Amino acid sequence: MLGLLTPDAGSVLELDGAPLAARVTRRNDEQVKSLQIVFQNPDSALNRAHSVKRLIGRALSRLAALRGAAIDERLATLTAAVRLPERYLGSRTRQLSGGLKQRVAIARAFAGEPRVVVCDEPTSALDVSVQAAILNLLADLQRERGVSYVFISHDLHVVRYLSDRIAVLYLGRLLEIGPAAAVFGGPQHPYTEALLSSVPTLEATRARPASACRVTCRAPRRRRPAACFIRVVHASSARSANSKTRHLQMRPIQPIHPIQPARPQTAWVASI
């Protein structure tokens, strides 16, 4: 989607009905700034030798084509939007906490007023309190700026809080997609059911659940599609013959994936 890697043959990416070049180097400036990303690890995504002001200012210069005083004015607005105190602008990223680093990464991604932002596990390296602050920040930015997110995560609590639509992937293959409420309320695929049953709840600590799903997966072979065995185990007879096994053959993903960010949404992708 971002053009950092060449897609598989036959794949087509579109933005507002116009095709996107496979590599980012062949896209125009408007397309580049419309699709941005917040990486999982800000330590590797940000240059530790540069100041916060230089990192965000460079993004403003390249994506928004700003110069001189306009950069300083926009920089102040952007850092305020991501709740990054002005006193940190002269600091190097190696001097910042994990939450502050991720705020810098978010500010850099929003420098060009993007329409779609890919969030690749942006809170997985943060503790719970900082994670909540970053998620609230992303939700506020979406509401204020009308941006759409493609949110990649394994944390189903985060997914339920933030997402409008959910796509479940296994080894790069699409298993289920739909509105968040429908996927959480009535999963249609056994693998989705297994993911949801693995989420710890307060009720689960008081009483054992009626059933649980155990997944045993094997890597795909070149001459055979990926397969997954899901065993549904009933708590009352966990070791009895009543447990049953389903054999799943993964279906290929559709080759055409249009991006239509007309209405701000958050789509979640669970991958393994």
N, C-alpha and C positions, 0 to 999 in steps of 0.2 A: 504493500500500500504506500509506504513512504519512499519507495524507489531505492532503498539502500541495498537490496538484493534483487536479482533478476527473478521474476515470477516464473512458474512452470509454464511450459508451452500450452497454448490454448486459453490462458487466463486473460481476462480483460478488466481493466480498472477504468471507471468513469467518475467524473466529478461534474454534477449538473448536466449530465448527458454528453459531456465532451470527454473523449478518451484521454487518459493520462499515459505519458510515456513510461516505459518499463523502468528506466533508471532516472534518478533525480537530476542527473547532469543534463538530461535532455528536456527537462520541464522548464516552462517559463517562470518568471519571478512570482507571478500571481499564484500559480499552482504550488510553488514551493512554500510560500508563506501560508497558504490555506491549509496545508497538512503539516502538523508539527508533532513532536513526541516529548513526553516526560519519561526518562529512563528509570529503571528500577534502582540503580545505584548511582547517586549523584557524585560519589567520589571518583568514579571512572568517567562520568559524563562531563565533569567540570574540570578545567585546568587549574590545578592546585597552586600554580605559581602566579596566577592573575588575580587581580582584585575583583570584588563583586561588581564594582562600577564598570570595569573594563569588560567583564563577561556580558553583562546585560547591554552595555552601550554598543558593543560590537554587533549584537543581535539586532538592536534598533537601527544601526547603520546599514546592515545588510538586508534585513527583511522589510523595514519601514522606510528605508532610503532617507533617513534623517541626518542632519549635519549640525555642528556647532551648538548654539543655545537650544535648538529644538530637541536635541538628544537629552540635555539636562532636564528640560521641562517634562518631556515624556518619561524619563527615568524616574523622576519624583512621583509622577502619577502611577506608574507601573509598580514601583516598590510599595507604595501605599495600598494598592489594590491587593497585593499578595501579603500584606501586613509584615513587611520586612523593615525594621527600624533603620532610619537613615544613618545611624552611627556605624552600621556594618558595611557601608558602601566602600570604605577604604580597606576592609579586611580581606585577607586571602581565604579561600574556601577551606583550607586546612585548619583554619582557626575557628570554624563554625561548627555548631552542633548538627546532627543529622537532619533535624526539622528545618533549621535555617538553610542548610544546603538545598533541601528539596524546594524551599520557597524560591531560592535563586533559580533553580532549574525550571520551575513553573513560570517565573517572570520571563525567563529567556524564551520559553515556548510561546508565550503570549505577546512577545514583542511585535510581531507582524500582524496582530489581530487575526489569528487563524480561525477557520471554520470547523475543522475537525482536529482534535488532539488525541493521539494515541497515548494512553497511560499504561505503561508496562510495569505492573506491580509497584506503583509509586509509593506504597506505604509498607511494604513487606519488611523493610529493614528498620522500621521505626517502632518505638515502644507504643503502648496502647494510647496513652494520653496525647502524644504527638500525632499519632495516626489519626485520631479523631479530629484534631485541629486541621490537618491537611485535607481530610475528606470534606469538612465543612467549608474550607476555602475553595475547593474545586466546585462544590455545589453552588457557592455564592458567585463564583466567576461565570459559571454556566448560566445562572439566572441573569446576571448583569450584562453579559456580552453575547448571549445567544449562541454559544459554541456547543458542538456535539463531541462526545467522548466515545472512544473505543477503549474500554477499560478491561485490561487483561489481569486476571487474578485467580488465586486458588482459595481465597478467604471468602466463604459464602456469606458471612455476616456483613462484610463490606459490600459484597455484590447486592445483597438484599436492600441495603440502605441507599445505594446510589443508582442502580440500573433501571432502565425502562424496558429494555429487551435483552434477552439472554440467548447466547449460542454456546452449546456444549461441544467441545472438540475432544477427540481421542486420537492421538498419533496423527494429527493434522487433518482428520476427517470429521465432517460435521455430522453430529448425531441427533441434535435437537435444537430447535430455535423457536422463540415465541416471546410473548409478553412476560415480564418478570413474574407477575402474579400467577399466570397460568403454569409456568415452569415450576415454581415453588409449590403451588397448590395441587398440581396433578401431573407429575412428570410422565412422559409417554415412553421414555426409553429406559431400560433397566440400568444402564450405566449412570444416567442422571439420578435415578432413584438411589443407586449406591452412593453417589456423591452426597446427596441430601441426608441420607441416613447416617453418614459419618460425622455430621456436625454435632458437637456436644451441646446439650441444653441443660437448663436447671432441672427440668423434670426428669432427665435421664439419670441425674445423680441421686434421685429419691427412689426411683423404681426402674427396673429393667424394661427396656422397650419390648413391644410385642414381637418385633422381628428386626433383623438387621441384615445388611447385604455385605458380603465379602467378595472382593474382586481379585482374581488372579489373572494377570495379563502376560502375554509374551510378545516380544518384539516381532514386527512383520518380516516375513521372508520375501525374497524377490519374486518367487513363483507362486506365492500364496498370499491372499489378503490378510491383514491383521485380524486377530481373533481375540476374544475376551471371554472368560468364563465367570459368570456371576452366580454365586450360591446364596440363595435366600434361606437364612437359618432362623427357625422359630425358637424363641427363648424357652418355651416349655419343653421342647425336645431337640435341643441343640445338637445332640449326638445321635439322634435317632435316624431312622430311614425316611422320616417325613420331609427332611430338607431336600430341595430339588435344585437342579443345575440347569441353567439356560446357556446355550451356545450362541454367541452373537457374531455375525459377520458384518464388518463395518462397511457402510456404503460410501461411494466416492462423493466428494464435495462437488457442488455445481461450479462450472468453470467461469461464470460471469458474476462479478460482484460489484454492482453499481453503488456509489457513495452518494446518498441523497440527504444532505444536512439541512433541508429546508426548515424542519422544526428541530430545535435543540433536543437531543436525546443522549442517553448514555447506554451503550451496548456493552454487555459483559461477555468476555470469552474465557471459558475455563479450558485450559489445555493441560495435557500430561505428556 
